[in-house]
Amino acid sequence: MQAKPSKDTNKQTKKKFFFSNASASARGSPGRCWGVCAARAGLAPCPLPPARLPPRPLPGDAAGGAGPARRRSSLAAQVAAAGCARRDNAGAPCLALGHLQVPLKPGRSLMDWIRLTKSGKDLTGLKGRLIEVTEDELAKHNKKEDCWICIRGFVYNVTPYMEYHPGGEDELMKAAGTDGTDLFDQVHRWVNYESMLKECLVGRMAVKSVAAPKEFSSTLSEEKKQLNGMLPERKVLGASAKDLTPSYDWFQTDSLITIVIYTKQKNMNAELVIVDCQEKRLRGEIIVDEHSYLVEVDLDHAVQEDMAVNISEKVGKVEITLKKKDKINWKTLGRPLESHNTFVKHSDRGLFYRKCKLVSKVEVTHDTKLFCLMLPKSTRLHVPTGQHVYLKQIIAGTEVVKPYTPVLPFLPLDFKEPSHRDGEHIYLMIKIYSCGLFTQALDHLQIGDYISVSSPEGNFKKSQVQTSEDLFLLAAGTGFTPMVKLMNFALTEVSCVRTVKLIFFNKTEDDILWRNQLEQLALKDERFEVQFILSQPTKDWMGKQGKISPSLLSEFVKRNRKDSKVLICICGPTPFTEQGVEYLKDLGYSQEEIHAFTA
C-alpha cells in the first residue's frame, strides 16, 4: 500500500460504464461504448445495435420502457471494454463491429454526424425511396465508397458514416455487402442503430421463399386449463427445455391481485427477479441461467403504486402482489402482450427501460461524481455484482445510450456482515468529460429530473468468486466501479477468500477514486490490500509509477501458494484490458482464471 495518504475528496462514488468520448483516459466498462470513447483512456470500440427495422423515421424506445427489439441502445455507446465505466466521446458515434477506436478527422464528431443527418442531404443515394434488396444486390455494395450493410433484415448505406465511425472504416468493411447482424451482436447488441442510421436506410432485405420448418417449440396441451379467464401461450426453447420452463398463475381477493411465477429453480433470489408496473402494464422477468422468462400484460384494471414481491428461494416461487384501485372482480388478469409467457435466451430479450429520478449528485474527485437514482415505487430491481445498466438520453434529437456499472453509496469498512441491499436506489460513479456530450448532459440534470435506466446486463457470475482463494482486481480509472461490489461480495460472503488485492492505475493522485476509504479498508481488514500506480505522478509521489506491464503484474499478482485458486478481474479502457489479459496469459494464468469486463 502506498505511503502518503491523501485527502479523500470523494464522498460517495458510483461506477460508470464505459460509454464515453473518444479521447482521454482509460477505463474498463461492463458495457459497450459508443465508439466515442473508452473511458479514461479514450479508446473504445464502437458497435452497431440490433433493432427492429424501422420505416424511415425509426421510432426509439418509449421513454418509460422498451420492447424486446430495443436492446440496442442508441446512437451512442459503443466501446468494448470491461465492466467499467468509460468516458464520453465528443467525437463521433460508433457503430463498430469490432472494438478498437481510431482518431477521427476534424469535423467528424458525434454532433457533426447528427447535424449531417438533419441537414436534409440524401444519405442513401435513392432520393427518399425505400427498396427491397436482394442478396445479389447487397453484395455489389462492398466498397468503402459504396458500402451497404444489412442488420436484422434492414439494409443501410453506411458510406456517409465511414469517416464518423470511431471504430474506423476497416471495422465497418468487415460487413460490407453482407448481413452484419452477427458481427454487430458480438459487440454492440444493445446499441440502437435505428436512431443513428435512420437517414441511411435503404430498405428491407428480400425474403427468400423456403419450406416452412416444423415447429420445434411446444404449445399448450389440451389438458392445460384456462387460468382465470386468460389462456397463456407458452413459447419454449425446445422439447428438452419443456420440463424446466417456468409457468405462472394468478388469483384475487377483494382488494389484491397475486401473480405466482413457478420458476422451477432452486436458490432463486432478488437479483434474478425484475418487476415493473407502469400504469396498467405489468412486466415480471425471471432470469434463469442464460435464459429469461417473461410475464407481460396490460392489466384488466388499474392498480395502486404499492407492490410487493416475495421470493421463496428454496422452492423457486415468486409472488407479485398488487393492490386494486377499485374493489371489483377481475374477469381476467389482462391482455397478454407480444412477449408474454415466453422463455427465451436472455440475449434475445430486448432491453427494458424505466424512468428513474435523480435524487443526489455528489463530488468524488475533481472530475467524477456519484449520482444517486431512485427507482419508481412500482419497480423491484437489484443489479447483480459485476453487471451494468444502460442510461438513455435524447441528445440533439438523437437517442444516445451508454453503459455504467452501479457501485455502493460508500465503501463499507466492516465486512463482517452482508451489506444492506438497497432495492430503491442505483448509485453510479461517472466521470464528467468537458467535451463529452453524454456526460455533460448528465451533469446538467437537476435534482428531481428523470433519466431512463435499463435492466441489468453482463456475463459475470458470482460463482467465479465463490471458489477463489486469491482475488486480484486490476482497475484503470473508472474501471474501478465493478470492483466495488466485487470487493464487498468477496470480503463479506466468500469464506474461502484469503486475499483481495486491488491494483489501481490512474494518471495522478487527484484522479484516485475513494483513496482514503481504500486505505482505511486496508488497515482494518488484513485480507485486503491496495496498490496505487500512477502514470503521471508529481515529484512528491512516493508510490509506484508506470502503466500496466508484465513487470508490474509479475510484481503484484502472485499466488499465495502454488495451488491457490485464483481469479483476476480487469476493467479499464479497451487497450488497458486487452494488454492486461495478454500479459497475464504470458505470466502463466489461464483463461479460466481471468475475467475481463468488456462490453
Disulfide bonds with the S-S distance in Angstrom:
Cys46-Cys94 1.64
Cys84-Cys571 0.77
